[in-house]
Amino acid sequence: MRWTYDIKADGNQTSFHGDPLFSDDLVLIGTDGDGIGHIYAFETSTGKVRWKFAFSPSASGRAGVNTGIARLGSRVYAVALGDEIVSLDLSSGALHWKFHSDFTAERFSWSNSPAAADGRVFFGGLDGTVYALDADSGTVLWKRDLGAPIATSVTLEGEDLYVGAGNGHLYRLIQSTGEMKTDFKVGDNLHGTLVFAGDALLVFRNWMVRDSELIAVDRSLQKILWRAKPPENSSWTSARPYVWDGAVVAGNDAGLLSTFRLADGSFDWTRKFSGIVRGIGFSGGVYYVGTLDGDLYAFRWEKRKASATP
C-alpha cells in the first residue's frame, strides 16, 4: 500500500462516486455524504491533501460531489448534489464562482458530470436545461430547455454536445449556440456517462435495475446499432461502459465482467468475480476490476483463449 486517506475523518462522508481527475502531480476526486462532502486534491506520490473544498448540504440533506470533475487550464469544474456547479482553482482549491440551476433540490437526485472546452463549461441540470457558462466568470452564454431532467453526462465531440434526458431521448446540440441538431428517442431511464467508441455512442438504460441494456447508437443519432443485455438475468452496474482493444466492457450485479465486439455488439467473453462490479480499468495487458465488496482484482486476458487467466 502506497498511501491511504480516511474520508470519515472529515465528517459523515460515505462514498467516492465520480471518476478521479489526474492533473500534473495531483489526483482530484469528490466525496458525498450526509450533511457534508468535499472535493479533495491529493498529491499522487504521497497522498497528502494539497487542498479540500467543503460543500454544504442541499435541501435533501446530502452534500458533496458524485460526478466526474472537468478541467480547463488552471480551473476545475464540478457539479454538487443539489445541482450547483462550482469553479475552483486547480492549485489552491479557491472558489472562483458558482452557479445553481433552477432545480429546487427539495428531493434527492444524482447530478451529472460537466464538460469544458474553448472557454466554455457545459452543465446538464436536473431542471431539464443544458447550460453553457463562461469558464472564467460563470456567466450564462446560452441555455436549452429539453423538457426533462438531464440523465447523463454532457459529452463533447467535435463541435457538438451530446446529452441524454429523463424522457429517454439523446440530443445533439451545437456547442457554440445550443441550437438543436438531433433529437433521437432511445428508451426510458438512460443513465450515466456517454462514451464514444469508433462510430458509436454508448449509453446504459435501466442501470442497476432489471431489464438493463447497453445500447450503441450511431454518432449522428439516427439509428440504434445494437443492444446488449447482461447475462444471468442481472442488471448492468459498472460506472459506465468501457472500451478497450476493440471491445466494449461492462459489469453486472452477478459479478460478471462481460465484453462485446464493438462492431456489432456480439458477445465475446465473460469472467466471474465475487461482488457487484463497479469500476474497470486497463493498463498494458492487465484488466483491473473493483467491486462493491471492496475487492480489487487484476487479471490478464490472452486473445483466442477460452477463458481469462487470473
TORDO-218388 format. One record per residue (C-alpha): residue in three letters; x, z, y. Coordinates in steps of 0.001 Angstrom, whole numbers, padded with zeros to 6 digits, always signed. Layout:
ALAXZY/...
end
This chain:
MET+000000+000000+000000/ARG+001482-001040+003360/TRP-000910+000927+005565/THR-004476+002244+005805/TYR-006856+003416+008526/ASP-009956+005574+008059/ILE-012652+004415+010494/LYS-014679+007574+009872/ALA-012084+009445+011918/ASP-013732+007794+014942/GLY-017359+008592+014096/ASN-020053+007752+011574/GLN-018935+004191+011008/THR-019765+002708+007643/SER-018572-000852+007367/PHE-016381-003796+008226/HIS-018805-006726+008074/GLY-017166-009548+010024/ASP-014095-011617+009314/PRO-010838-010354+010860/LEU-009181-012358+013617/PHE-005418-012737+013238/SER-003705-013212+016574/ASP+000051-013030+017139/ASP+001077-009592+015816/LEU-002466-008172+015781/VAL-005448-008227+013475/LEU-008795-007630+015200/ILE-011943-006563+013396/GLY-015265-004963+014242/THR-016978-001974+012661/ASP-020586-000830+012715/GLY-022351+002441+012008/ASP-024967+004943+013098/GLY-024581+005515+016811/ILE-021002+004260+017062/GLY-018962+001144+016345/HIS-015700-000392+017537/ILE-013508-003408+017772/TYR-010035-002444+016576/ALA-006753-004200+017271/PHE-004317-003168+014529/GLU-000645-004058+014523/THR-000285-006160+011402/SER+003076-004749+010370/THR+002326-001026+010733/GLY-001441-000575+011029/LYS-001007+001212+014343/VAL-004083+000955+016569/ARG-002950-001010+019620/TRP-006390-000526+021183/LYS-010014+000091+020253/PHE-013198-000674+022147/ALA-016264+001513+021510/PHE-019880+000347+021544/SER-022879+002487+022407/PRO-025887+002397+020081/SER-028546-000258+020510/ALA-032231+000660+020658/SER-032274+000619+016845/GLY-029615+003379+016744/ARG-026975+001156+015122/ALA-023839+000212+017027/GLY-020793-001972+016700/VAL-019921-005499+015642/ASN-020931-007066+012353/THR-019754-010590+013176/GLY-016568-012561+013490/ILE-014531-012495+016709/ALA-013677-015622+018710/ARG-010522-016129+020763/LEU-009829-018351+023740/GLY-006435-017902+025363/SER-005877-014251+026297/ARG-009545-013276+025803/VAL-011564-012388+022708/TYR-015346-012506+022368/ALA-017681-010622+020035/VAL-021410-010046+019659/ALA-022517-006433+019269/LEU-025601-005196+017434/GLY-028459-005399+019889/ASP-027381-008918+020946/GLU-024782-008205+023610/ILE-021684-010387+023846/VAL-018505-008924+025369/SER-015294-010457+026685/LEU-012189-008333+026106/ASP-008523-008697+026981/LEU-006574-009537+023839/SER-003533-007417+024669/SER-005257-004297+026040/GLY-008923-004345+024992/ALA-010040-004077+028625/LEU-013594-005274+029273/HIS-013858-008382+031459/TRP-017603-008969+031241/LYS-020652-008524+029042/PHE-023914-010395+028691/HIS-027143-009472+026925/SER-029717-011922+025605/ASP-033437-011396+026165/PHE-033738-009763+022729/THR-035482-006404+023172/ALA-033352-004697+020476/GLU-036251-002437+019520/ARG-035783-003405+015873/PHE-032599-003759+013879/SER-031327-007232+013100/TRP-027891-008666+012326/SER-026168-010501+015162/ASN-024386-013836+014756/SER-020792-014909+015360/PRO-019940-016662+018655/ALA-017652-019653+019197/ALA-015370-020601+022079/ALA-013771-023834+023304/ASP-012932-025706+026514/GLY-013593-022787+028844/ARG-016989-022008+027330/VAL-018299-019329+024970/PHE-021336-020124+022828/PHE-023685-017450+021598/GLY-026818-017721+019454/GLY-029246-014978+020434/LEU-031836-013131+018403/ASP-034214-014095+021214/GLY-034098-017651+019858/THR-031867-019016+022599/VAL-028428-020602+022396/TYR-026320-019735+025446/ALA-023233-021419+026873/LEU-021318-018979+029075/ASP-018326-019491+031330/ALA-015436-017948+029397/ASP-013879-016352+032480/SER-016936-014957+034251/GLY-019763-014805+031693/THR-021976-016934+033947/VAL-024682-018850+032087/LEU-023843-022567+032158/TRP-026843-023664+030102/LYS-029286-022267+027583/ARG-031527-023855+024978/ASP-034599-022107+023578/LEU-035043-023033+019902/GLY-038230-021036+019434/ALA-036970-018826+016579/PRO-034245-016161+016240/ILE-030824-017644+015601/ALA-029955-017014+011947/THR-026436-018445+011563/SER-023136-018559+013357/VAL-022645-021006+016197/THR-020210-023601+014846/LEU-018379-026255+016867/GLU-017370-029686+015619/GLY-016071-032381+017926/GLU-018329-032422+020991/ASP-021262-030944+019091/LEU-022594-027455+018431/TYR-024374-026643+015166/VAL-026633-023660+014588/GLY-029410-022575+012235/ALA-032590-020729+013225/GLY-035071-018460+011518/ASN-037586-021288+011218/GLY-035330-022951+008627/HIS-034076-025687+010934/LEU-030492-026763+011605/TYR-029825-028020+015115/ARG-027079-030148+016636/LEU-026610-029785+020404/ILE-024172-031326+022869/GLN-021650-028623+023787/SER-021351-029607+027437/THR-025061-029726+028274/GLY-027086-028142+025450/GLU-029006-031388+025003/MET-030678-031665+021594/LYS-029223-034365+019340/THR-030732-033491+015955/ASP-033384-031134+014572/PHE-033458-031023+010760/LYS-035626-028847+008520/VAL-033579-027417+005632/GLY-035532-024444+004301/ASP-036587-020936+005223/ASN-034213-017974+005560/LEU-030973-019692+006490/HIS-028160-017202+006876/GLY-024566-016561+007814/THR-021612-018739+008678/LEU-021969-022507+008750/VAL-018963-024134+007067/PHE-017786-027725+007443/ALA-016182-029360+004417/GLY-015439-033058+004308/ASP-018627-034897+005250/ALA-020821-031875+004529/LEU-022098-028817+006368/LEU-022610-025843+004036/VAL-025164-023065+004514/PHE-026821-020335+002436/ARG-030583-019989+002106/ASN-032154-016716+000919/TRP-028796-014943+000971/MET-028767-011730-001091/VAL-032314-012284-002379/ARG-033703-014165-005348/ASP-034182-017931-005103/SER-030840-018205-003282/GLU-029420-021638-002628/LEU-026123-023048-001446/ILE-027042-026187+000484/ALA-024846-029085+001595/VAL-026200-031192+004463/ASP-024567-034318+005900/ARG-022855-033880+009263/SER-025396-035942+011131/LEU-028173-033633+009837/GLN-030145-036485+008322/LYS-030306-035526+004649/ILE-029536-032831+002108/LEU-026609-033905-000058/TRP-027026-031291-002784/ARG-028263-027807-003585/ALA-026743-025216-005945/LYS-028361-022066-007288/PRO-026302-019084-008517/PRO-026067-018622-012290/GLU-027912-015964-014288/ASN-030985-015837-012029/SER-028974-013982-009387/SER-028503-014280-005631/TRP-025599-015524-003531/THR-023773-012584-001940/SER-020383-013861-000732/ALA-019905-013593+003019/ARG-020122-017391+003296/PRO-019418-020489+001248/TYR-015663-021003+000910/VAL-013821-024295+000453/TRP-010532-024713-001360/ASP-008824-027566-003182/GLY-011819-029902-003089/ALA-014267-027298-004361/VAL-016936-025077-002823/VAL-016609-021449-003928/ALA-019301-018750-003768/GLY-020019-015380-005393/ASN-023186-013640-006509/ASP-024641-010208-007287/ALA-023986-010671-011011/GLY-020246-010511-010295/LEU-019744-014226-010883/LEU-017402-016392-008844/SER-018586-019998-009162/THR-017164-023308-007977/PHE-018880-026630-007322/ARG-017470-030082-006698/LEU-017729-030846-003016/ALA-018557-034485-003638/ASP-021834-033954-005480/GLY-022396-030210-005988/SER-021910-030406-009747/PHE-020912-027131-011399/ASP-017205-026770-012145/TRP-016356-023289-013494/THR-017180-019608-013154/ARG-015459-016265-013704/LYS-016960-012799-014169/PHE-015962-009686-012212/SER-017287-006140-012066/GLY-019385-005683-008960/ILE-021112-007776-006312/VAL-018792-010481-004974/ARG-018435-010435-001178/GLY-015054-011588+000153/ILE-012997-014509-001201/GLY-009544-015656-000141/PHE-006876-018113-001230/SER-003106-018260-000911/GLY-000998-020727-002807/GLY-002411-020903-006303/VAL-003974-017443-006163/TYR-007635-016520-005729/TYR-008450-013135-004177/VAL-011906-011663-004765/GLY-013295-008500-003187/THR-016412-006761-004491/LEU-018782-004150-003098/ASP-017465-001752-005752/GLY-014306-001567-003640/ASP-012100-003535-006034/LEU-009795-006394-005117/TYR-008892-008932-007799/ALA-006194-011595-007810/PHE-006027-014363-010377/ARG-004613-017838-010840/TRP-006653-020875-011730/GLU-004977-023730-013531/LYS-006793-027035-013376/ARG-008114-028671-016508/LYS-008174-025372-018408/ALA-011401-023956-019691/SER-011113-020509-018147/ALA-009314-018621-015428/THR-006123-016759-016263/PRO-006160-013237-014728/
end
